[in-house]
Every structure is written in structure tokens, then in C-alpha cells.
Amino acid sequence: MPLNLGPLGDAENRFRQGYGDFARGWAVVRENWLDDQCERFERQRLSSLGPALTRLTASLQALESVARKADRELSDPDHSVSGLS
């Protein structure tokens, strides 16, 4: 039976969409909050958010790829797994 990886792709899309929504909202807030505290908040709290999301989505893509490969190999009756056959 094929592995259902749809929820994994859906989660990745929700992360991307949520971050896009956040970035647009932050841009609106930032237009009206132009002081040292805003810059400090952006530098200390938000600067790592984009790169962390990029790493997260790359990890989700890699996990999905490995799971698909494993599913194909496990579904192939001619494929032997080392040490098991």
C-alpha cells in the first residue's frame, strides 16, 4: 500500500504560506513602528526566522524524498534489502 505523503507536503505549504502572511503583516507594522526598539526586535527576534524556515522546508522536502524512495523500494518485489533476504 503506497505511503500517503500528502500531509507532509501540505504542512510545508502551510509553513510557507504562514510565513508569507507574517512577512506581509510585519511589513505593515514596520511602516508605523520606526524606532530603535523596532530595529532591535527585528535584529534579535526576526532575523533568524527566514533562514530557519528555509532549513525546515528543505528538511521536509528531503524527508518526503527519502520516504518516497523507501516506499518505492518496499513496494518493489524484485528489490532486496541488504541483510533481509
N, C-alpha and C positions, 0 to 999 in steps of 0.2 A: 504494500500500500504506500503510495507516494507521501512524502512528508509535506505537511501544509506549512509553507513558509510565508504565506500572505501576511500574518500578523507582524512578522519581523519587518517586512517592507513597509507596512502601514505605520509601524512605530517610527521608523526612520523618517517617513514623510511627515508625520505629526511633529517630530522634533524640528525638522527644517521649517515647517510652516509656523510653528510656535515661536521659533527664534526670529523668523522674518516679521511676524506680528509684533514681537517685543522690540525689535530694532526700529520699526516704524514708530511705535509708541514712544520709545526713548528719544527719537529724533524730535518729536513734537514737544516733549518735556524739556529737552535740552535747549530748544529755542527760547524758552521762557526762564531758564534757570542757568544764567551765565555768571557764575562766580567761582571763587576758589574751591568752595565745598563741592560744587558740581564736578569740577575737574578732578578733584581728589577722589570722589566717589567713582567716577569713570575709570580713573587710573587704578585704584585699589580693588574695585569690585567687578567692573565690567570688562576690563581689557583682556582677561583670560577666557571670557565666555565664548567668544567666536572660535578661537583655536581649540578649546575643549569640545565644542560641538562638532567641529571638523574631525577631531580624533574619534569621537563617539560614533559618528555616522560612518567613518571609514571602518571602524571595528565591526559595526553592524553589517556592513557590506561584506567584509571578509568572513564573518560568521555565516552569513547566508550562502556565500560561495562554497565554503567548506561543507556546510550541511547539504547543499545540493549535490556536491561531488560524492559525499558519503552515501546519500540516498541513491544516486545512480549506481554506485558500486555495489551497494547492498541489494539492489533490485536486479542486478545482472547475474543470472545463474551460472554464467561462464567465468565470472570473476572470483578468484580465490583470494582469501585474506591470509596473509602470512601467518603460519603457525596454527591456523584453524582448520585447514583442510588436509 
